[in-house]
C-alpha cells in the first residue's frame, strides 16, 4: 500500500485534547481557539501541546514499524520452514521494507 503524503494548509487547527476542529473565539484574533467540546487554548498553550502530539505520533509510528518487522520476520521463518517459498519471499520483503522504514524514521529522530 503506497500513499502520497503532501503538506497543505489545514482548514482549521485541531484541539490538542480531543482532535476536534477549533474555531477562533475572539473576533479577528487568531490568539484564542476553542473546540466544540469547550476545550480552549491560546496560541502559547497550543504550541507545546501540538509538539507533544507530534512526538507521540512519531513514537507510535516507530513502535508499529518495529512490531511489523518482527511479525513479518517470524512469518517468513514459519513459511520457509513449511516449504512455502512464495509466502516466505513475500513476508521477507515486507520484513525488509518495515526495517527500512523504521531506519528512515530513526535517522530522522537522531537528527532531531
Biotite code that builds the C-alpha atoms (Angstrom):
import biotite.structure as struc

atoms = struc.array([
    struc.Atom([0.000, 0.000, 0.000], chain_id="A", res_id=1, res_name="UNK", atom_name="CA", element="C"),
    struc.Atom([1.507, 3.277, -1.078], chain_id="A", res_id=2, res_name="UNK", atom_name="CA", element="C"),
    struc.Atom([0.267, 6.663, -0.025], chain_id="A", res_id=3, res_name="UNK", atom_name="CA", element="C"),
    struc.Atom([1.435, 10.039, -1.140], chain_id="A", res_id=4, res_name="UNK", atom_name="CA", element="C"),
    struc.Atom([1.707, 12.492, 1.719], chain_id="A", res_id=5, res_name="UNK", atom_name="CA", element="C"),
    struc.Atom([1.630, 16.166, 0.922], chain_id="A", res_id=6, res_name="UNK", atom_name="CA", element="C"),
    struc.Atom([1.547, 19.116, 3.258], chain_id="A", res_id=7, res_name="UNK", atom_name="CA", element="C"),
    struc.Atom([-1.299, 21.505, 2.680], chain_id="A", res_id=8, res_name="UNK", atom_name="CA", element="C"),
    struc.Atom([-2.736, 24.361, 4.651], chain_id="A", res_id=9, res_name="UNK", atom_name="CA", element="C"),
    struc.Atom([-5.163, 22.974, 7.256], chain_id="A", res_id=10, res_name="UNK", atom_name="CA", element="C"),
    struc.Atom([-8.681, 24.337, 7.106], chain_id="A", res_id=11, res_name="UNK", atom_name="CA", element="C"),
    struc.Atom([-8.705, 24.791, 10.873], chain_id="A", res_id=12, res_name="UNK", atom_name="CA", element="C"),
    struc.Atom([-6.447, 23.836, 13.780], chain_id="A", res_id=13, res_name="UNK", atom_name="CA", element="C"),
    struc.Atom([-7.404, 20.762, 15.766], chain_id="A", res_id=14, res_name="UNK", atom_name="CA", element="C"),
    struc.Atom([-7.816, 20.510, 19.520], chain_id="A", res_id=15, res_name="UNK", atom_name="CA", element="C"),
    struc.Atom([-4.746, 19.115, 21.309], chain_id="A", res_id=16, res_name="UNK", atom_name="CA", element="C"),
    struc.Atom([-7.049, 17.353, 23.798], chain_id="A", res_id=17, res_name="UNK", atom_name="CA", element="C"),
    struc.Atom([-9.676, 15.681, 21.621], chain_id="A", res_id=18, res_name="UNK", atom_name="CA", element="C"),
    struc.Atom([-8.603, 16.241, 17.996], chain_id="A", res_id=19, res_name="UNK", atom_name="CA", element="C"),
    struc.Atom([-11.811, 18.111, 17.150], chain_id="A", res_id=20, res_name="UNK", atom_name="CA", element="C"),
    struc.Atom([-11.808, 21.170, 14.927], chain_id="A", res_id=21, res_name="UNK", atom_name="CA", element="C"),
    struc.Atom([-11.290, 24.502, 16.628], chain_id="A", res_id=22, res_name="UNK", atom_name="CA", element="C"),
    struc.Atom([-12.598, 27.968, 15.943], chain_id="A", res_id=23, res_name="UNK", atom_name="CA", element="C"),
    struc.Atom([-11.254, 31.380, 16.832], chain_id="A", res_id=24, res_name="UNK", atom_name="CA", element="C"),
    struc.Atom([-13.027, 32.726, 19.883], chain_id="A", res_id=25, res_name="UNK", atom_name="CA", element="C"),
    struc.Atom([-12.019, 36.375, 19.718], chain_id="A", res_id=26, res_name="UNK", atom_name="CA", element="C"),
    struc.Atom([-13.328, 38.249, 16.688], chain_id="A", res_id=27, res_name="UNK", atom_name="CA", element="C"),
    struc.Atom([-10.447, 38.962, 14.315], chain_id="A", res_id=28, res_name="UNK", atom_name="CA", element="C"),
    struc.Atom([-7.818, 37.434, 16.610], chain_id="A", res_id=29, res_name="UNK", atom_name="CA", element="C"),
    struc.Atom([-6.063, 34.130, 15.935], chain_id="A", res_id=30, res_name="UNK", atom_name="CA", element="C"),
    struc.Atom([-4.805, 34.115, 19.532], chain_id="A", res_id=31, res_name="UNK", atom_name="CA", element="C"),
    struc.Atom([-7.619, 32.106, 21.175], chain_id="A", res_id=32, res_name="UNK", atom_name="CA", element="C"),
    struc.Atom([-9.328, 28.934, 19.960], chain_id="A", res_id=33, res_name="UNK", atom_name="CA", element="C"),
    struc.Atom([-11.987, 26.602, 21.320], chain_id="A", res_id=34, res_name="UNK", atom_name="CA", element="C"),
    struc.Atom([-13.311, 23.252, 20.131], chain_id="A", res_id=35, res_name="UNK", atom_name="CA", element="C"),
    struc.Atom([-16.919, 22.112, 20.067], chain_id="A", res_id=36, res_name="UNK", atom_name="CA", element="C"),
    struc.Atom([-16.418, 20.329, 23.394], chain_id="A", res_id=37, res_name="UNK", atom_name="CA", element="C"),
    struc.Atom([-15.280, 23.513, 25.118], chain_id="A", res_id=38, res_name="UNK", atom_name="CA", element="C"),
    struc.Atom([-11.542, 22.926, 25.307], chain_id="A", res_id=39, res_name="UNK", atom_name="CA", element="C"),
    struc.Atom([-9.989, 26.371, 24.997], chain_id="A", res_id=40, res_name="UNK", atom_name="CA", element="C"),
    struc.Atom([-6.423, 27.329, 24.156], chain_id="A", res_id=41, res_name="UNK", atom_name="CA", element="C"),
    struc.Atom([-4.404, 30.383, 23.333], chain_id="A", res_id=42, res_name="UNK", atom_name="CA", element="C"),
    struc.Atom([-1.533, 30.082, 20.880], chain_id="A", res_id=43, res_name="UNK", atom_name="CA", element="C"),
    struc.Atom([1.065, 29.827, 23.653], chain_id="A", res_id=44, res_name="UNK", atom_name="CA", element="C"),
    struc.Atom([-0.771, 26.812, 25.131], chain_id="A", res_id=45, res_name="UNK", atom_name="CA", element="C"),
    struc.Atom([-1.315, 25.113, 21.776], chain_id="A", res_id=46, res_name="UNK", atom_name="CA", element="C"),
    struc.Atom([2.340, 25.154, 20.721], chain_id="A", res_id=47, res_name="UNK", atom_name="CA", element="C"),
    struc.Atom([3.710, 22.688, 23.320], chain_id="A", res_id=48, res_name="UNK", atom_name="CA", element="C"),
    struc.Atom([0.576, 20.543, 23.048], chain_id="A", res_id=49, res_name="UNK", atom_name="CA", element="C"),
    struc.Atom([0.969, 20.205, 19.287], chain_id="A", res_id=50, res_name="UNK", atom_name="CA", element="C"),
    struc.Atom([4.651, 19.326, 19.623], chain_id="A", res_id=51, res_name="UNK", atom_name="CA", element="C"),
    struc.Atom([3.814, 16.653, 22.191], chain_id="A", res_id=52, res_name="UNK", atom_name="CA", element="C"),
    struc.Atom([1.140, 15.185, 19.881], chain_id="A", res_id=53, res_name="UNK", atom_name="CA", element="C"),
    struc.Atom([3.631, 15.145, 17.012], chain_id="A", res_id=54, res_name="UNK", atom_name="CA", element="C"),
    struc.Atom([6.309, 13.300, 19.025], chain_id="A", res_id=55, res_name="UNK", atom_name="CA", element="C"),
    struc.Atom([3.716, 10.830, 20.347], chain_id="A", res_id=56, res_name="UNK", atom_name="CA", element="C"),
    struc.Atom([2.627, 10.099, 16.763], chain_id="A", res_id=57, res_name="UNK", atom_name="CA", element="C"),
    struc.Atom([6.239, 9.578, 15.668], chain_id="A", res_id=58, res_name="UNK", atom_name="CA", element="C"),
    struc.Atom([6.834, 7.228, 18.625], chain_id="A", res_id=59, res_name="UNK", atom_name="CA", element="C"),
    struc.Atom([3.719, 5.224, 17.704], chain_id="A", res_id=60, res_name="UNK", atom_name="CA", element="C"),
    struc.Atom([4.850, 5.011, 14.067], chain_id="A", res_id=61, res_name="UNK", atom_name="CA", element="C"),
    struc.Atom([8.320, 3.812, 15.101], chain_id="A", res_id=62, res_name="UNK", atom_name="CA", element="C"),
    struc.Atom([6.923, 1.211, 17.516], chain_id="A", res_id=63, res_name="UNK", atom_name="CA", element="C"),
    struc.Atom([4.427, -0.023, 14.913], chain_id="A", res_id=64, res_name="UNK", atom_name="CA", element="C"),
    struc.Atom([7.158, -0.416, 12.292], chain_id="A", res_id=65, res_name="UNK", atom_name="CA", element="C"),
    struc.Atom([9.285, -2.396, 14.745], chain_id="A", res_id=66, res_name="UNK", atom_name="CA", element="C"),
    struc.Atom([6.329, -4.642, 15.590], chain_id="A", res_id=67, res_name="UNK", atom_name="CA", element="C"),
    struc.Atom([5.533, -5.146, 11.900], chain_id="A", res_id=68, res_name="UNK", atom_name="CA", element="C"),
    struc.Atom([9.146, -6.023, 11.108], chain_id="A", res_id=69, res_name="UNK", atom_name="CA", element="C"),
    struc.Atom([9.169, -8.652, 13.864], chain_id="A", res_id=70, res_name="UNK", atom_name="CA", element="C"),
    struc.Atom([5.815, -10.130, 12.789], chain_id="A", res_id=71, res_name="UNK", atom_name="CA", element="C"),
    struc.Atom([6.945, -10.341, 9.160], chain_id="A", res_id=72, res_name="UNK", atom_name="CA", element="C"),
    struc.Atom([10.308, -11.840, 10.171], chain_id="A", res_id=73, res_name="UNK", atom_name="CA", element="C"),
    struc.Atom([8.545, -14.559, 12.168], chain_id="A", res_id=74, res_name="UNK", atom_name="CA", element="C"),
    struc.Atom([6.076, -15.272, 9.366], chain_id="A", res_id=75, res_name="UNK", atom_name="CA", element="C"),
    struc.Atom([8.926, -15.510, 6.842], chain_id="A", res_id=76, res_name="UNK", atom_name="CA", element="C"),
    struc.Atom([10.664, -18.038, 9.075], chain_id="A", res_id=77, res_name="UNK", atom_name="CA", element="C"),
    struc.Atom([7.498, -20.114, 9.561], chain_id="A", res_id=78, res_name="UNK", atom_name="CA", element="C"),
    struc.Atom([6.669, -20.004, 5.842], chain_id="A", res_id=79, res_name="UNK", atom_name="CA", element="C"),
    struc.Atom([10.180, -21.021, 4.878], chain_id="A", res_id=80, res_name="UNK", atom_name="CA", element="C"),
    struc.Atom([10.168, -23.926, 7.369], chain_id="A", res_id=81, res_name="UNK", atom_name="CA", element="C"),
    struc.Atom([6.836, -25.038, 5.881], chain_id="A", res_id=82, res_name="UNK", atom_name="CA", element="C"),
    struc.Atom([8.213, -25.028, 2.363], chain_id="A", res_id=83, res_name="UNK", atom_name="CA", element="C"),
    struc.Atom([6.030, -22.107, 1.294], chain_id="A", res_id=84, res_name="UNK", atom_name="CA", element="C"),
    struc.Atom([8.549, -20.358, -0.912], chain_id="A", res_id=85, res_name="UNK", atom_name="CA", element="C"),
    struc.Atom([6.242, -17.684, -2.315], chain_id="A", res_id=86, res_name="UNK", atom_name="CA", element="C"),
    struc.Atom([4.839, -16.765, 1.111], chain_id="A", res_id=87, res_name="UNK", atom_name="CA", element="C"),
    struc.Atom([8.296, -16.785, 2.639], chain_id="A", res_id=88, res_name="UNK", atom_name="CA", element="C"),
    struc.Atom([9.595, -14.394, -0.026], chain_id="A", res_id=89, res_name="UNK", atom_name="CA", element="C"),
    struc.Atom([6.576, -12.100, 0.381], chain_id="A", res_id=90, res_name="UNK", atom_name="CA", element="C"),
    struc.Atom([6.946, -11.985, 4.183], chain_id="A", res_id=91, res_name="UNK", atom_name="CA", element="C"),
    struc.Atom([10.679, -11.375, 3.913], chain_id="A", res_id=92, res_name="UNK", atom_name="CA", element="C"),
    struc.Atom([10.087, -8.487, 1.500], chain_id="A", res_id=93, res_name="UNK", atom_name="CA", element="C"),
    struc.Atom([7.584, -6.964, 3.946], chain_id="A", res_id=94, res_name="UNK", atom_name="CA", element="C"),
    struc.Atom([10.031, -7.512, 6.801], chain_id="A", res_id=95, res_name="UNK", atom_name="CA", element="C"),
    struc.Atom([12.828, -5.703, 4.947], chain_id="A", res_id=96, res_name="UNK", atom_name="CA", element="C"),
    struc.Atom([10.505, -2.855, 3.972], chain_id="A", res_id=97, res_name="UNK", atom_name="CA", element="C"),
    struc.Atom([9.387, -2.324, 7.579], chain_id="A", res_id=98, res_name="UNK", atom_name="CA", element="C"),
    struc.Atom([13.006, -2.370, 8.771], chain_id="A", res_id=99, res_name="UNK", atom_name="CA", element="C"),
    struc.Atom([13.970, 0.131, 6.081], chain_id="A", res_id=100, res_name="UNK", atom_name="CA", element="C"),
    struc.Atom([11.131, 2.499, 7.009], chain_id="A", res_id=101, res_name="UNK", atom_name="CA", element="C"),
    struc.Atom([11.981, 2.204, 10.715], chain_id="A", res_id=102, res_name="UNK", atom_name="CA", element="C"),
    struc.Atom([15.583, 3.045, 9.827], chain_id="A", res_id=103, res_name="UNK", atom_name="CA", element="C"),
    struc.Atom([14.496, 6.158, 7.924], chain_id="A", res_id=104, res_name="UNK", atom_name="CA", element="C"),
    struc.Atom([12.401, 7.237, 10.892], chain_id="A", res_id=105, res_name="UNK", atom_name="CA", element="C"),
    struc.Atom([15.274, 6.518, 13.304], chain_id="A", res_id=106, res_name="UNK", atom_name="CA", element="C"),
    struc.Atom([17.628, 8.699, 11.233], chain_id="A", res_id=107, res_name="UNK", atom_name="CA", element="C"),
    struc.Atom([15.033, 11.486, 11.308], chain_id="A", res_id=108, res_name="UNK", atom_name="CA", element="C"),
    struc.Atom([14.754, 11.176, 15.083], chain_id="A", res_id=109, res_name="UNK", atom_name="CA", element="C"),
    struc.Atom([18.524, 11.122, 15.530], chain_id="A", res_id=110, res_name="UNK", atom_name="CA", element="C"),
    struc.Atom([18.811, 14.406, 13.618], chain_id="A", res_id=111, res_name="UNK", atom_name="CA", element="C"),
    struc.Atom([16.095, 15.988, 15.756], chain_id="A", res_id=112, res_name="UNK", atom_name="CA", element="C"),
])
